Amino acid sequence: MTRGAQAVGRTDSHDEVRPEAPEAVRELSTPAAPAGADDEAPSLPGATTPAAPSAVPEPEQSARGRRGRRALRGPGLRERRRQQTRATIIEAAADLFAERGFDAVSVVEIAQRAGVVEKTVFNHFPVKEGLVFEADPPMRAALLEAVRTRPAGESVSAAAGTFVVRAMSGLGSPEAAAGVAEMAQVIRGSRTLQVREREILGELTTALAELIAEETKAEPGELAPWLAAHAVLSLYAALLELARDRVLAGVSGPELSAELRARGERGLALLQFGLAGYAKRR
């Protein structure tokens, strides 16, 4: 994949922004557990929404006056505006991608739909694929944290695999399923996005393997950390593709959640207890 587009300076302070920009579209590769899901299921970070600025204390010295107070409040307001602009751009891109496909939509069209200039889109998303996939997906931090905080006596495959199964089971809610279906069509309709998704999966695998190698003090070239990491992320990828197939076929709700959980637990059992007894020739 060519990563030719680069960031073009800072966001123009005069960018037009729609009021009350809607929540940014969740990245498909980082599913969030729906409301009412299993309380023990890992809660994956979803999309970033504009956060209300925290209260800023008044200057201690009155000599600063209004100018000092404006300086203190400024960064919070600018960040709030930046997040609002970002959410508006993501929504505009998602609508256009759903209508015509990723490859058929230009950045200029996205900017026009969002009500900003093209430069602003590149300020927020240096490459077009970033409008679909986050550069550092929340899945990475959540997965690694699940491994780091596992209790004594629990294996990496058990901790990471259980995290994946519980998270993916949350895709059964109507809201989540609708998002999965929309993004599945966009991603499967673009070779560029398919390549980028595989790159993200590879980056997640590397991060997990490095964590395992560090924890076990593995010697350079040892295969075990990489085999364990690949196994866990393969389970994740397989469940994600299954979820996409099923929602595109019209399956959602408790039926989809139950199927993803059952198949995920079956796959996790193979990771836990090995493949020696699987698919023996009779």
C-alpha positions as CSV (number, residue, x, y, z in Angstrom):
1,M,0.0,0.0,0.0
2,T,1.3,3.4,-0.9
3,R,1.3,5.9,1.9
4,G,2.0,9.0,-0.1
5,A,-0.3,11.5,1.5
6,Q,1.3,13.5,4.3
7,A,0.0,15.8,7.0
8,V,-0.3,19.4,5.9
9,G,0.4,21.6,8.9
10,R,-2.2,22.4,11.6
11,T,-5.9,22.6,11.3
12,D,-7.1,25.9,10.1
13,S,-8.8,27.8,12.9
14,H,-11.5,29.0,10.5
15,D,-12.7,25.5,9.4
16,E,-16.4,25.3,9.1
17,V,-17.9,22.9,11.6
18,R,-21.4,21.5,11.9
19,P,-23.0,22.1,15.3
20,E,-23.4,19.1,17.5
21,A,-21.4,16.7,15.3
22,P,-22.6,13.2,15.8
23,E,-20.5,10.5,17.4
24,A,-17.6,9.2,15.3
25,V,-18.2,5.9,13.6
26,R,-16.7,3.0,15.6
27,E,-13.9,1.2,13.9
28,L,-15.0,-2.2,12.9
29,S,-11.8,-3.8,14.1
30,T,-12.4,-2.6,17.6
31,P,-15.9,-3.8,18.6
32,A,-17.4,-2.4,21.7
33,A,-19.6,-4.5,24.0
34,P,-23.2,-3.3,23.8
35,A,-25.2,-2.0,26.7
36,G,-26.6,-4.9,28.6
37,A,-23.9,-7.3,27.5
38,D,-22.2,-9.8,29.9
39,D,-20.8,-7.8,32.8
40,E,-17.6,-9.8,32.7
41,A,-17.0,-9.1,29.0
42,P,-14.0,-6.9,28.4
43,S,-15.1,-3.3,27.5
44,L,-13.4,-2.3,24.4
45,P,-12.8,1.4,23.7
46,G,-15.1,2.8,21.0
47,A,-15.1,5.9,19.0
48,T,-13.7,9.2,20.4
49,T,-16.4,11.7,21.1
50,P,-15.9,15.4,21.8
51,A,-15.3,15.7,25.5
52,A,-16.4,18.6,27.6
53,P,-13.4,20.7,28.6
54,S,-12.4,20.3,32.2
55,A,-12.8,23.2,34.6
56,V,-9.8,25.5,34.4
57,P,-8.8,27.4,37.6
58,E,-8.7,31.1,37.6
59,P,-5.2,32.7,37.5
60,E,-3.8,33.2,41.0
61,Q,-2.6,36.7,40.2
62,S,-5.1,39.3,39.1
63,A,-2.4,40.9,37.0
64,R,-3.0,38.3,34.3
65,G,-6.6,39.5,33.8
66,R,-8.8,38.5,30.9
67,R,-5.9,37.8,28.6
68,G,-4.5,35.2,31.0
69,R,-7.8,33.6,31.5
70,R,-8.4,33.3,27.8
71,A,-4.9,31.7,27.4
72,L,-5.8,29.1,30.0
73,R,-9.1,28.3,28.5
74,G,-8.0,28.3,24.9
75,P,-6.4,24.9,24.5
76,G,-9.5,23.1,26.0
77,L,-11.8,24.9,23.6
78,R,-9.5,24.3,20.6
79,E,-9.3,20.6,21.4
80,R,-13.1,20.4,21.7
81,R,-13.4,22.0,18.3
82,R,-10.8,19.7,16.8
83,Q,-12.6,16.6,18.0
84,Q,-15.9,17.9,16.7
85,T,-14.4,18.6,13.3
86,R,-12.8,15.1,13.3
87,A,-16.2,13.5,14.2
88,T,-17.9,15.4,11.4
89,I,-15.2,14.3,8.8
90,I,-15.5,10.7,9.9
91,E,-19.3,10.7,9.6
92,A,-19.2,12.3,6.1
93,A,-16.6,9.8,5.0
94,A,-18.6,6.9,6.4
95,D,-21.8,8.0,4.5
96,L,-19.9,8.4,1.2
97,F,-18.1,5.1,1.5
98,A,-21.4,3.3,2.3
99,E,-23.0,5.0,-0.7
100,R,-20.3,4.4,-3.4
101,G,-17.4,2.4,-1.9
102,F,-14.1,3.5,-0.5
103,D,-12.1,3.6,-3.8
104,A,-14.7,5.7,-5.7
105,V,-14.8,8.5,-3.1
106,S,-12.1,11.3,-3.2
107,V,-10.8,13.3,-0.2
108,V,-12.2,16.4,-1.9
109,E,-15.7,15.0,-1.8
110,I,-15.3,14.0,1.8
111,A,-14.2,17.6,2.7
112,Q,-17.2,19.1,0.8
113,R,-19.6,16.8,2.6
114,A,-18.1,17.6,5.9
115,G,-18.1,21.4,5.2
116,V,-14.3,21.8,5.6
117,V,-11.4,22.3,3.2
118,E,-9.4,19.4,1.8
119,K,-6.3,20.4,3.9
120,T,-8.3,19.9,7.1
121,V,-9.1,16.3,6.2
122,F,-5.4,15.6,5.7
123,N,-4.5,17.4,8.9
124,H,-6.7,14.8,10.8
125,F,-6.1,11.8,8.5
126,P,-2.7,11.9,6.6
127,V,-3.8,8.9,4.6
128,K,-7.3,8.1,3.3
129,E,-7.3,4.6,5.0
130,G,-7.2,6.4,8.3
131,L,-10.8,7.4,7.8
132,V,-11.7,3.7,8.2
133,F,-9.0,2.4,10.5
134,E,-7.3,4.1,13.4
135,A,-3.5,4.3,13.2
136,D,-3.3,2.8,16.7
137,P,-6.5,0.8,17.2
138,P,-7.9,0.6,20.7
139,M,-7.9,-3.2,20.3
140,R,-4.1,-3.1,20.8
141,A,-4.1,-1.5,24.2
142,A,-7.1,-3.5,25.5
143,L,-5.7,-6.8,24.4
144,L,-2.3,-6.2,25.8
145,E,-3.8,-5.0,29.1
146,A,-5.8,-8.2,29.4
147,V,-2.6,-10.2,29.1
148,R,-0.6,-8.0,31.5
149,T,-3.3,-8.1,34.2
150,R,-4.2,-11.8,34.0
151,P,-4.1,-13.7,37.3
152,A,-1.3,-16.0,38.4
153,G,-1.6,-19.4,36.9
154,E,-3.4,-18.2,33.7
155,S,-1.8,-18.7,30.4
156,V,-1.4,-16.0,27.7
157,S,-3.7,-17.9,25.3
158,A,-6.3,-18.2,28.0
159,A,-6.3,-14.5,28.9
160,A,-6.0,-13.2,25.4
161,G,-8.4,-15.7,23.9
162,T,-11.1,-15.2,26.5
163,F,-10.8,-11.5,25.9
164,V,-11.3,-11.9,22.2
165,V,-14.2,-14.3,22.5
166,R,-16.1,-12.1,25.0
167,A,-15.5,-9.0,23.0
168,M,-16.6,-10.5,19.7
169,S,-19.7,-12.0,21.3
170,G,-20.8,-8.4,21.9
171,L,-21.4,-7.9,18.2
172,G,-24.8,-9.4,18.4
173,S,-26.6,-6.2,19.4
174,P,-28.6,-4.6,16.6
175,E,-26.5,-1.4,16.8
176,A,-23.2,-3.3,16.6
177,A,-24.5,-5.7,13.8
178,A,-25.6,-2.7,11.7
179,G,-22.1,-1.2,12.0
180,V,-20.4,-4.5,11.2
181,A,-22.6,-5.0,8.1
182,E,-21.9,-1.5,6.8
183,M,-18.1,-1.7,7.4
184,A,-17.9,-5.3,6.0
185,Q,-19.3,-4.0,2.7
186,V,-16.9,-1.1,2.6
187,I,-13.8,-3.2,3.4
188,R,-14.7,-6.1,1.2
189,G,-15.2,-3.8,-1.7
190,S,-11.7,-2.3,-1.5
191,R,-8.5,-4.1,-2.0
192,T,-6.7,-1.1,-0.4
193,L,-8.6,-1.5,2.9
194,Q,-8.2,-5.3,2.9
195,V,-4.4,-4.8,2.7
196,R,-4.5,-2.2,5.5
197,E,-6.6,-4.5,7.7
198,R,-4.0,-7.3,7.3
199,E,-1.3,-4.8,8.2
200,I,-3.1,-3.9,11.4
201,L,-3.6,-7.5,12.2
202,G,0.1,-8.1,11.7
203,E,0.9,-5.1,14.0
204,L,-1.3,-6.4,16.7
205,T,0.4,-9.8,16.4
206,T,3.8,-8.3,16.7
207,A,2.8,-6.3,19.7
208,L,1.4,-9.3,21.5
209,A,4.4,-11.5,20.6
210,E,6.9,-8.9,21.9
211,L,4.9,-8.7,25.2
212,I,5.0,-12.5,25.6
213,A,8.7,-12.6,24.7
214,E,9.5,-9.9,27.2
215,E,7.5,-11.5,30.0
216,T,9.0,-15.0,29.4
217,K,12.5,-13.7,28.8
218,A,12.5,-15.6,25.5
219,E,15.8,-16.0,23.7
220,P,16.2,-14.2,20.3
221,G,14.7,-16.3,17.6
222,E,12.4,-18.3,19.9
223,L,9.2,-19.3,18.1
224,A,6.9,-19.9,21.0
225,P,5.9,-16.2,21.6
226,W,5.1,-15.7,17.9
227,L,3.1,-19.0,17.6
228,A,1.0,-18.0,20.6
229,A,0.4,-14.5,19.3
230,H,-0.5,-15.7,15.8
231,A,-2.9,-18.3,17.3
232,V,-4.8,-15.7,19.3
233,L,-5.0,-13.1,16.5
234,S,-6.0,-15.8,14.1
235,L,-8.9,-16.6,16.4
236,Y,-9.8,-12.9,16.4
237,A,-9.7,-12.6,12.6
238,A,-11.7,-15.7,12.1
239,L,-14.5,-14.5,14.4
240,L,-14.5,-11.1,12.8
241,E,-15.0,-12.6,9.4
242,L,-17.7,-15.0,10.7
243,A,-19.5,-12.0,12.2
244,R,-19.3,-10.2,8.9
245,D,-20.7,-13.1,7.0
246,R,-23.5,-13.7,9.4
247,V,-24.7,-10.0,9.6
248,L,-24.6,-9.7,5.8
249,A,-26.8,-12.8,5.8
250,G,-29.3,-11.1,8.1
251,V,-28.3,-12.7,11.4
252,S,-28.0,-10.6,14.5
253,G,-29.1,-10.3,18.1
254,P,-28.9,-13.2,20.6
255,E,-28.6,-15.7,17.8
256,L,-25.4,-14.1,16.5
257,S,-24.0,-13.6,20.0
258,A,-24.6,-17.2,20.9
259,E,-23.0,-18.4,17.6
260,L,-19.9,-16.2,18.0
261,R,-19.5,-17.3,21.6
262,A,-19.9,-21.0,20.9
263,R,-17.5,-21.0,17.9
264,G,-15.1,-18.8,19.8
265,E,-15.0,-21.0,22.8
266,R,-14.4,-24.0,20.5
267,G,-11.5,-22.2,18.9
268,L,-10.2,-21.2,22.3
269,A,-10.3,-24.8,23.5
270,L,-8.1,-25.8,20.6
271,L,-5.6,-23.1,21.6
272,Q,-5.7,-24.2,25.2
273,F,-5.4,-27.9,24.8
274,G,-3.6,-28.2,21.5
275,L,-4.4,-29.5,18.0
276,A,-3.0,-33.0,18.4
277,G,-6.5,-34.5,18.5
278,Y,-8.0,-32.3,15.9
279,A,-8.9,-33.5,12.4
280,K,-7.3,-36.9,12.7
281,R,-7.6,-39.0,9.6
282,R,-9.9,-41.9,10.1
